[in-house]
Amino acid sequence: AGGEGPLARAIRAKLDAALQPSHLQVLDETPRHGGPPGAETHFSVVVVSERFSGLPPLQRHRLVHAALQSELAGPLHALAIVARTPQQWQSDPNPPPCPPCLGGSKLEPRRE
Amino acid sequence: MSGAVRAACRLGAAAARGRAGRPLSQAVGDGGGAEGGSGSSGSREAVERLVREHPVVVFMKGSPAQPLCGFSNAVVQILRLHGVEDYRAHDVLQDPDLRQGIKNYSNWPTIPQVYLNGEFVGGCDILLQMHQNGDLVEELKKLGIRSALLDAEKDQDKK
Protein backbone atom coordinates (compact mmCIF):
# COMPACT_ATOMS: atom_id res chain seq x y z
CA ALA A 1 0.00 0.00 0.00
CA GLY A 2 1.36 3.39 -0.94
CA GLY A 3 4.89 4.38 -1.87
CA GLU A 4 8.26 3.67 -0.28
CA GLY A 5 8.87 4.33 3.40
CA PRO A 6 11.67 6.61 4.63
CA LEU A 7 14.25 3.85 5.04
CA ALA A 8 13.53 2.51 1.56
CA ARG A 9 14.04 6.01 0.17
CA ALA A 10 17.30 6.40 2.09
CA ILE A 11 18.58 3.04 0.82
CA ARG A 12 17.71 3.99 -2.73
CA ALA A 13 19.39 7.39 -2.46
CA LYS A 14 22.59 5.98 -0.92
CA LEU A 15 22.91 3.21 -3.51
CA ASP A 16 22.21 5.62 -6.35
CA ALA A 17 24.94 7.94 -5.11
CA ALA A 18 27.54 5.25 -4.38
CA LEU A 19 27.05 2.87 -7.32
CA GLN A 20 25.21 4.77 -10.08
CA PRO A 21 23.17 1.66 -10.87
CA SER A 22 21.59 1.16 -14.27
CA HIS A 23 18.90 -0.83 -12.50
CA LEU A 24 17.95 -0.70 -8.83
CA GLN A 25 15.19 -2.47 -6.99
CA VAL A 26 14.63 -1.86 -3.28
CA LEU A 27 12.08 -4.09 -1.60
CA ASP A 28 10.86 -3.94 1.97
CA GLU A 29 10.67 -7.63 2.90
CA THR A 30 9.79 -6.96 6.53
CA PRO A 31 6.28 -8.48 6.35
CA ARG A 32 7.74 -11.68 4.86
CA HIS A 33 10.00 -12.01 7.90
CA GLY A 34 7.22 -11.74 10.43
CA GLY A 35 7.64 -8.04 11.10
CA PRO A 36 4.71 -5.62 11.25
CA PRO A 37 4.01 -3.64 8.03
CA GLY A 38 5.82 -0.30 7.99
CA ALA A 39 8.55 -1.49 10.37
CA GLU A 40 11.19 -1.39 7.60
CA THR A 41 13.76 -3.77 9.10
CA HIS A 42 14.38 -6.38 6.38
CA PHE A 43 15.18 -5.35 2.82
CA SER A 44 16.30 -6.93 -0.39
CA VAL A 45 18.09 -4.99 -3.10
CA VAL A 46 18.85 -5.79 -6.71
CA VAL A 47 21.72 -3.57 -7.83
CA VAL A 48 22.97 -3.56 -11.39
CA SER A 49 26.12 -1.49 -11.77
CA GLU A 50 29.25 -1.32 -13.85
CA ARG A 51 31.11 -0.67 -10.58
CA PHE A 52 30.82 -4.43 -9.89
CA SER A 53 32.78 -5.37 -12.98
CA GLY A 54 35.77 -7.57 -12.17
CA LEU A 55 34.78 -7.92 -8.52
CA PRO A 56 33.94 -11.25 -6.88
CA PRO A 57 30.59 -11.49 -5.06
CA LEU A 58 32.10 -10.80 -1.63
CA GLN A 59 33.59 -7.49 -2.75
CA ARG A 60 30.38 -6.49 -4.53
CA HIS A 61 28.39 -7.05 -1.36
CA ARG A 62 30.96 -5.09 0.64
CA LEU A 63 30.45 -2.11 -1.68
CA VAL A 64 26.72 -2.27 -1.01
CA HIS A 65 27.32 -2.52 2.74
CA ALA A 66 29.70 0.43 2.64
CA ALA A 67 27.04 2.58 0.98
CA LEU A 68 24.52 1.60 3.66
CA GLN A 69 26.84 1.67 6.66
CA SER A 70 24.75 3.92 8.90
CA GLU A 71 21.50 2.16 8.00
CA LEU A 72 23.07 -1.23 8.81
CA ALA A 73 24.35 0.14 12.13
CA GLY A 74 20.80 1.30 12.81
CA PRO A 75 17.33 0.17 11.76
CA LEU A 76 18.33 -2.08 8.86
CA HIS A 77 18.37 -5.51 10.42
CA ALA A 78 18.74 -7.75 7.37
CA LEU A 79 19.73 -7.16 3.77
CA ALA A 80 19.53 -9.61 0.88
CA ILE A 81 21.68 -8.54 -2.06
CA VAL A 82 21.75 -9.33 -5.76
CA ALA A 83 24.72 -7.53 -7.32
CA ARG A 84 25.27 -7.85 -11.06
CA THR A 85 27.03 -6.03 -13.84
CA PRO A 86 24.87 -4.67 -16.67
CA GLN A 87 26.13 -7.49 -18.91
CA GLN A 88 25.13 -10.15 -16.38
CA TRP A 89 21.73 -8.57 -15.82
CA GLN A 90 21.08 -8.40 -19.55
CA SER A 91 21.70 -12.13 -19.94
CA ASP A 92 19.62 -12.96 -16.86
CA PRO A 93 17.25 -10.21 -15.75
CA ASN A 94 15.71 -12.25 -12.97
CA PRO A 95 16.81 -12.21 -9.33
CA PRO A 96 17.14 -15.68 -7.82
CA PRO A 97 14.14 -16.78 -5.72
CA CYS A 98 14.41 -15.74 -2.05
CA PRO A 99 14.96 -18.58 0.40
CA PRO A 100 11.67 -19.38 2.13
CA CYS A 101 11.49 -17.64 5.49
CA LEU A 102 10.31 -19.32 8.65
CA GLY A 103 9.16 -16.03 10.16
CA GLY A 104 12.11 -16.61 12.46
CA SER A 105 12.32 -13.07 13.75
CA LYS A 106 9.11 -13.78 15.67
CA LEU A 107 11.05 -16.35 17.67
CA GLU A 108 14.00 -14.10 18.29
CA PRO A 109 14.32 -12.32 21.64
CA ARG A 110 13.37 -8.68 21.21
CA ARG A 111 16.33 -6.39 20.48
CA GLU A 112 16.35 -3.42 22.85
CA MET B 1 39.27 -11.88 48.50
CA SER B 2 42.62 -10.62 49.82
CA GLY B 3 44.53 -7.88 48.03
CA ALA B 4 47.28 -10.30 47.04
CA VAL B 5 44.83 -12.74 45.49
CA ARG B 6 43.06 -9.89 43.72
CA ALA B 7 46.38 -8.69 42.32
CA ALA B 8 47.24 -12.22 41.21
CA CYS B 9 43.89 -12.51 39.46
CA ARG B 10 44.56 -9.25 37.61
CA LEU B 11 48.00 -10.47 36.53
CA GLY B 12 46.53 -13.79 35.45
CA ALA B 13 43.84 -12.03 33.46
CA ALA B 14 46.42 -9.76 31.83
CA ALA B 15 48.53 -12.74 30.85
CA ALA B 16 45.47 -14.45 29.40
CA ARG B 17 44.72 -11.33 27.37
CA GLY B 18 48.24 -11.48 25.97
CA ARG B 19 48.53 -7.72 26.23
CA ALA B 20 50.78 -7.39 29.21
CA GLY B 21 51.01 -3.93 30.69
CA ARG B 22 47.76 -2.67 29.17
CA PRO B 23 45.81 -0.70 31.78
CA LEU B 24 42.55 -2.38 32.78
CA SER B 25 40.60 0.74 31.94
CA GLN B 26 41.52 0.32 28.26
CA ALA B 27 40.73 -3.38 28.15
CA VAL B 28 37.00 -3.06 27.70
CA GLY B 29 35.50 -1.62 24.54
CA ASP B 30 33.03 1.23 24.64
CA GLY B 31 29.98 -0.99 24.21
CA GLY B 32 27.85 -1.12 21.08
CA GLY B 33 29.96 -1.68 18.02
CA ALA B 34 33.30 -1.95 19.81
CA GLU B 35 35.18 -5.16 20.32
CA GLY B 36 34.71 -6.86 23.69
CA GLY B 37 37.65 -7.23 26.06
CA SER B 38 40.04 -9.96 25.00
CA GLY B 39 38.62 -12.29 27.59
CA SER B 40 35.19 -12.09 25.98
CA SER B 41 33.74 -14.52 23.47
CA GLY B 42 33.56 -11.70 20.95
CA SER B 43 37.23 -10.78 20.95
CA ARG B 44 39.32 -11.19 17.83
CA GLU B 45 41.28 -13.95 19.45
CA ALA B 46 38.19 -15.87 20.52
CA VAL B 47 36.57 -15.56 17.09
CA GLU B 48 39.81 -16.55 15.36
CA ARG B 49 39.84 -19.75 17.44
CA LEU B 50 36.27 -20.52 16.44
CA VAL B 51 36.70 -19.98 12.69
CA ARG B 52 39.75 -22.24 12.67
CA GLU B 53 38.08 -25.00 14.69
CA HIS B 54 36.82 -26.91 11.69
CA PRO B 55 36.93 -26.68 7.86
CA VAL B 56 33.29 -25.55 7.82
CA VAL B 57 32.13 -23.07 10.46
CA VAL B 58 28.81 -21.23 10.43
CA PHE B 59 27.62 -18.38 12.63
CA MET B 60 23.85 -18.38 12.55
CA LYS B 61 20.62 -17.68 14.39
CA GLY B 62 19.39 -20.83 16.04
CA SER B 63 20.92 -24.23 15.37
CA PRO B 64 21.10 -26.58 12.38
CA ALA B 65 18.36 -28.63 14.02
CA GLN B 66 16.26 -25.52 14.60
CA PRO B 67 17.26 -22.45 12.60
CA LEU B 68 15.53 -19.28 13.82
CA CYS B 69 15.86 -17.23 10.66
CA GLY B 70 15.13 -17.90 7.00
CA PHE B 71 18.62 -16.87 5.88
CA SER B 72 20.30 -19.09 8.46
CA ASN B 73 17.98 -21.91 7.46
CA ALA B 74 19.01 -21.47 3.83
CA VAL B 75 22.68 -21.99 4.76
CA VAL B 76 21.81 -25.14 6.70
CA GLN B 77 19.72 -26.49 3.83
CA ILE B 78 22.40 -25.80 1.23
CA LEU B 79 25.05 -27.56 3.30
CA ARG B 80 22.65 -30.46 3.80
CA LEU B 81 22.09 -30.73 0.05
CA HIS B 82 25.83 -31.18 -0.36
CA GLY B 83 25.88 -33.84 2.34
CA VAL B 84 27.79 -31.57 4.75
CA GLU B 85 26.34 -32.42 8.15
CA ASP B 86 29.57 -32.38 10.15
CA TYR B 87 30.38 -28.72 10.74
CA ARG B 88 30.59 -26.21 13.57
CA ALA B 89 27.53 -24.01 14.02
CA HIS B 90 27.42 -21.16 16.53
CA ASP B 91 24.12 -19.63 17.60
CA VAL B 92 24.77 -15.91 17.97
CA LEU B 93 21.41 -15.43 19.66
CA GLN B 94 22.89 -17.24 22.68
CA ASP B 95 25.87 -14.90 22.90
CA PRO B 96 25.57 -11.14 22.27
CA ASP B 97 29.34 -10.70 22.55
CA LEU B 98 29.88 -13.26 19.82
CA ARG B 99 27.11 -11.72 17.74
CA GLN B 100 28.94 -8.39 17.70
CA GLY B 101 32.42 -9.91 17.67
CA ILE B 102 31.84 -11.96 14.52
CA LYS B 103 30.60 -8.85 12.70
CA ASN B 104 33.70 -6.93 13.77
CA TYR B 105 35.98 -9.80 12.78
CA SER B 106 34.71 -10.14 9.22
CA ASN B 107 33.66 -6.50 8.86
CA TRP B 108 30.33 -7.86 7.73
CA PRO B 109 27.12 -6.51 9.19
CA THR B 110 24.79 -9.50 9.09
CA ILE B 111 24.24 -13.10 10.17
CA PRO B 112 24.59 -15.85 8.91
CA GLN B 113 28.30 -15.96 8.16
CA VAL B 114 30.05 -18.92 6.54
CA TYR B 115 33.76 -19.70 6.98
CA LEU B 116 35.58 -22.31 4.91
CA ASN B 117 39.04 -23.28 6.11
CA GLY B 118 39.08 -20.30 8.44
CA GLU B 119 38.29 -17.86 5.67
CA PHE B 120 35.12 -15.77 5.48
CA VAL B 121 33.17 -16.72 2.38
CA GLY B 122 30.03 -14.65 2.77
CA GLY B 123 26.45 -14.87 3.88
CA CYS B 124 23.43 -16.75 2.62
CA ASP B 125 23.20 -14.92 -0.74
CA ILE B 126 26.79 -15.75 -1.63
CA LEU B 127 26.53 -19.36 -0.49
CA LEU B 128 23.40 -19.72 -2.62
CA GLN B 129 25.26 -18.30 -5.61
CA MET B 130 28.18 -20.65 -5.03
CA HIS B 131 25.76 -23.55 -4.80
CA GLN B 132 24.03 -22.57 -8.04
CA ASN B 133 27.20 -21.98 -10.09
CA GLY B 134 29.13 -25.04 -8.93
CA ASP B 135 31.73 -23.12 -6.91
CA LEU B 136 30.62 -24.70 -3.63
CA VAL B 137 31.35 -28.22 -4.89
CA GLU B 138 34.85 -27.02 -5.83
CA GLU B 139 35.48 -25.25 -2.53
CA LEU B 140 34.33 -28.31 -0.57
CA LYS B 141 36.63 -30.48 -2.70
CA LYS B 142 39.58 -28.27 -1.67
CA LEU B 143 38.70 -29.03 1.95
CA GLY B 144 38.69 -32.73 1.23
CA ILE B 145 34.89 -32.87 1.38
CA ARG B 146 33.13 -34.65 -1.41
CA SER B 147 29.80 -33.02 -2.16
CA ALA B 148 26.83 -35.41 -2.10
CA LEU B 149 25.64 -33.74 -5.29
CA LEU B 150 28.50 -35.39 -7.17
CA ASP B 151 27.24 -38.78 -6.05
CA ALA B 152 23.68 -37.84 -6.94
CA GLU B 153 24.81 -37.06 -10.49
CA LYS B 154 26.68 -40.37 -10.69
CA ASP B 155 23.56 -42.26 -9.59
CA GLN B 156 21.57 -40.51 -12.27
CA ASP B 157 24.08 -41.54 -14.95
CA LYS B 158 23.75 -45.17 -13.91
CA LYS B 159 19.95 -45.30 -14.38
Interface residues (C-beta under 8 A of the other chain):
Chain A: H33 P57 L58 H61 R62 H65 L72 A73 A78 L79 A80 I81 V82 P96 C98 P99 P100 C101 L102 G103 G104 S105 L107 E108 P109
Chain B: G33 K61 G62 P67 L68 C69 G70 F71 S72 N73 A74 Q77 L93 N107 W108 P109 T110 F120 V121 G122 G123 C124 D125 I126 L128 Q129 Q132
